[in-house]
Amino acid sequence: MKKIVLTGGGTAGHVTPNLALVPLLKDAGYEILYIGSKNGMEKDLVKKEGIPYVGISSGKLRRYISIENLKDPFRIQHGYHEAIRILRKFKPDIVFSKGGFVSVPVVGAARFWRIPAITHESDMTVGLANRLNLRSVKMICCNFPETAKDLPAKKAVVTGCPLRAELFEGDREVAKRITGLTGEKPVLMIIGGSLGAVAVNEAVREALPLLLRDFQILHLCGKGNLSAEHAGTPGYVQIEYATDELKHFFSLADVVISRAGANAICELAALHKPNILIPLPTAASRGDQLLNAESFKEQGFSDVLLQADITPELLHERVLALYKEKDRYISAMENANFKNAAERVVALIKEYTK
């Protein structure tokens, strides 16, 4: 049996694309081992899928001054030696990385043992972990054509982001039963990630009187972000976080407001959901969401609204315009073929399996 090590962690965006590959890898005859951090959030996600998991020491990228920044190089070095031992014992034919700092020692250990490695970059600009991994990998898969232009031509390939098959199995009627929404008006869904997006939540709630004239609203507001003031508002349903139900909620949504994280917007494009992206400002990120959003706007997949520009009137105006022009956005996304990214990535893995 062929063997593969999957690695990546720190956020769900570094894990869920790996999990999307698992059914295809199993069908192709691969035995799978996941290497993540010892106490990272990826541990529970991976174990839930019944995949063997081994934790190693890893660092973390912090955009602020901390004594922990001085300790991270030693953690990474320790993780590198742990990964060397794990790979020696497991003897994988190939390593696939989704990024995050835990991937750096694993990809380095693969290079030590001369095991081919492939990595995937979700954002427009290559993150620090993948920049560190670049010398050691055979190929780097990208979501955006703009990313590939800034990478070595022989290593970069635009694949899109692997998405889990069940995402496409949503049932609109199930979503109606869960939410109580009738679908008598078009449904606007707001999604900001597992922790939500406070600024987006506030903007949407401020605009509710206008938005509810034309839409029913399903608001995934993030853990701890429910609003008691707006509870029970007719046509407005707020839910902290969705996991298994998310596929049904997507099926119910006619238009979507979202942050511009790479995995989230690739899901919207694959599902052909007209959307307004409100990217995280540069003050709170390295600016990748702004670039992601601009690329999707230029390709005709999304409208973009900057957080600093939001007013209730403007938000209502843009959502209404998006809905009226939804067919144009849907057509552009249908022609882009986001749905088959997992198959393209697994084809590369097969090609480079030694």
Number of C-alpha atoms within 10 A of each C-alpha: 8 17 17 22 25 25 30 30 25 23 13 16 19 23 24 21 22 25 20 20 20 20 13 16 22 12 8 14 11 19 18 20 21 24 27 28 25 16 13 17 15 26 22 12 15 20 12 9 10 9 16 13 20 16 19 23 23 28 24 17 13 9 10 7 8 9 8 12 15 11 12 17 14 14 17 22 16 15 26 25 16 19 25 19 13 20 21 13 9 14 16 23 23 21 30 27 30 26 29 26 28 30 35 29 28 33 31 23 24 27 18 13 13 13 22 21 28 24 26 28 27 26 21 24 20 21 17 14 20 23 15 18 24 21 13 22 22 15 23 26 24 24 24 22 15 15 19 21 11 12 16 12 10 9 15 20 23 19 21 27 32 27 25 18 13 12 18 16 11 18 15 16 15 16 21 16 10 11 17 12 20 15 17 9 15 16 25 24 23 25 25 23 19 15 15 22 20 13 14 22 20 14 15 22 17 15 17 21 12 16 22 18 11 15 24 24 27 23 24 27 26 21 14 11 18 16 13 7 8 13 11 10 11 11 20 22 18 21 17 17 20 17 7 10 15 16 20 22 23 25 20 25 21 20 24 24 25 23 24 25 22 22 21 17 24 24 20 20 24 22 19 25 24 29 28 26 26 26 24 22 15 11 7 8 12 13 16 22 24 22 17 23 28 19 17 20 17 10 13 16 28 28 21 21 17 14 16 9 9 17 14 16 12 13 22 22 13 15 22 16 12 20 20 10 12 19 14 14 22 20 14 17 24 15 9 14 13 22 21 15 23 24 17 16 24 18 14 15 21 15 9 17 16 12
